[in-house]
């Protein structure tokens, strides 16, 4: 297998890092070489967070270069748009349509871009956009947006779905396993 490159973008507190841990664990369980890198924003909660996961027969670097991402999973529209230039031709984008305003938006110093979805569609015409937050609320935990998005992205991952499910079991705290599994299956239903 050639190297498969994934970007996971969101804001602090949305579960970006757990999602990348699950994908990396699934790749390891599948017998693949894996490298992972994370960039945290200025704030632990609310700041920009980007995680990069690369897996394949042999991976030399954890960094996804511009124009090389095969899949972008966006937890928030503006964070999704921020990384579109990393996509290769034909790359897939799955993103949550529910915006999270930055601190600047919250205090009225900035305006959230009204045309953000059009911007994403311009760069990724086949992007799959849905309200993953609403899907997470439906299963009983609005913080499980990350597993909803992972479930929706599953069909684009070149890893057996049963292996991803095992990685979820291995990676999430036992007390939250059932709700995370429900969120994952709610996301699979979106695919």
C-alpha positions in Angstrom: 0.0 0.0 0.0 1.2 3.5 -0.8 1.2 6.0 2.0 -2.3 7.3 2.9 -2.4 10.9 4.3 -5.1 12.2 6.6 -5.6 15.7 8.1 -8.0 16.1 11.0 -8.8 19.7 11.7 -10.9 21.3 14.5 -10.6 23.3 17.7 -9.4 22.3 21.1 -11.8 20.2 23.0 -13.5 18.6 20.0 -11.6 15.3 20.1 -9.3 15.8 17.2 -6.4 14.1 19.0 -8.4 11.1 20.1 -9.7 10.6 16.5 -6.1 10.6 15.2 -5.1 8.2 18.0 -7.9 5.8 16.9 -6.9 6.0 13.2 -3.3 5.4 14.1 -4.2 2.5 16.3 -6.4 1.0 13.5 -3.5 1.3 11.1 -1.1 -0.4 13.6 -3.7 -3.2 14.1 -3.8 -3.6 10.3 -0.1 -4.2 10.3 0.8 -0.9 8.7 3.6 1.6 9.4 2.1 4.7 11.0 3.4 8.2 11.8 1.4 10.9 13.5 1.9 14.6 14.2 -0.2 17.3 16.0 -0.3 21.1 16.0 -2.1 22.7 18.9 -3.3 26.3 18.8 -2.9 29.0 21.3 -5.6 27.6 23.6 -6.1 24.1 24.8 -9.9 24.6 24.4 -11.1 26.7 21.5 -7.7 27.0 19.7 -7.0 25.6 16.3 -5.9 21.9 16.4 -4.5 20.0 13.4 -3.5 16.3 13.5 -1.8 14.5 10.7 -1.8 10.7 10.3 0.1 8.9 7.7 0.1 5.1 7.2 1.2 2.6 4.6 3.9 -0.1 4.0 6.7 2.3 5.0 6.2 5.9 6.3 9.3 8.1 6.8 7.7 11.4 8.1 4.6 12.3 10.1 4.1 15.5 8.1 1.6 15.7 5.3 2.9 18.1 2.6 0.7 20.6 0.8 -1.1 18.9 -2.1 -0.7 15.3 -0.6 -3.7 14.8 1.7 -6.0 12.0 0.7 -8.6 12.8 3.3 -9.5 15.8 5.4 -11.8 15.4 8.3 -13.0 18.8 9.5 -14.7 19.2 12.9 -15.6 22.8 12.1 -16.1 24.6 8.7 -13.6 27.4 9.1 -10.9 24.9 10.3 -11.8 22.7 7.3 -11.3 25.6 4.9 -8.0 26.5 6.5 -6.4 23.3 5.3 -7.9 22.8 1.8 -4.6 23.6 0.1 -3.2 20.4 1.5 -5.6 18.2 -0.6 -4.4 16.3 -3.6 -6.6 16.0 -6.7 -9.4 13.7 -5.9 -9.0 13.9 -2.2 -12.1 13.4 0.1 -13.4 15.9 2.6 -15.9 15.1 5.4 -16.8 18.0 7.7 -19.2 19.2 10.4 -21.3 22.1 9.2 -21.8 23.4 12.8 -19.6 26.5 13.2 -17.7 27.3 16.4 -17.0 31.0 16.7 -13.4 32.1 17.5 -12.8 34.4 20.5 -12.8 37.3 18.0 -16.2 36.3 16.7 -17.5 35.9 20.3 -16.5 39.4 21.3 -17.7 41.0 18.1 -14.3 41.9 16.7 -14.5 39.4 13.7 -17.3 38.0 11.6 -17.7 34.4 10.8 -17.5 34.0 6.9 -21.0 33.6 5.6 -19.7 31.9 2.4 -17.6 29.3 4.2 -19.5 26.3 2.7 -19.2 27.7 -0.8 -15.4 28.2 -0.3 -15.1 24.5 0.7 -17.2 23.3 -2.2 -15.0 25.3 -4.6 -11.9 23.5 -3.5 -13.5 20.1 -2.8 -16.7 19.7 -4.9 -17.4 16.2 -3.6 -17.1 17.3 0.1 -19.6 15.6 2.4 -21.0 18.1 4.8 -23.5 17.4 7.5 -24.4 18.5 11.0 -22.3 16.0 13.0 -23.1 17.8 16.2 -26.8 17.1 15.7 -26.0 13.5 15.1 -24.0 13.3 18.3 -26.8 14.9 20.3 -29.2 12.3 18.8 -27.1 9.5 20.4 -26.9 11.3 23.7 -23.5 13.0 23.8 -22.8 16.2 21.9 -19.1 15.8 22.6 -19.0 12.7 20.5 -18.8 14.6 17.3 -15.4 13.1 16.6 -16.7 9.6 16.5 -19.6 10.6 14.3 -17.1 12.1 11.8 -14.9 9.1 12.0 -17.8 6.9 11.2 -18.8 9.0 8.2 -15.1 9.0 7.0 -14.8 5.2 7.4 -15.7 4.4 3.8 -12.7 6.5 2.7 -10.2 4.7 5.0 -8.3 1.8 3.4 -8.6 -0.1 6.7 -11.1 -2.9 7.5 -14.1 -1.4 9.4 -13.8 -4.2 12.0 -10.2 -3.1 12.7 -11.4 0.5 13.2 -14.0 -0.7 15.7 -11.3 -2.6 17.6 -9.2 0.5 17.7 -12.1 2.5 19.2 -12.5 -0.2 21.9 -8.7 0.0 22.6 -8.6 3.8 22.6 -11.6 5.3 24.4 -12.1 5.1 28.1 -14.2 2.1 29.0 -16.9 4.3 30.7 -17.5 6.1 27.4 -17.1 3.2 25.1 -20.9 2.6 24.5 -21.7 6.2 23.7 -18.7 6.5 21.4 -19.7 3.3 19.6 -23.2 4.7 19.1 -21.8 8.0 17.7 -19.5 6.0 15.4 -22.4 4.0 14.0 -24.5 7.2 13.6 -21.7 8.6 11.5 -21.5 5.4 9.4 -25.2 5.9 8.6 -24.2 9.3 7.1 -21.8 7.7 4.6 
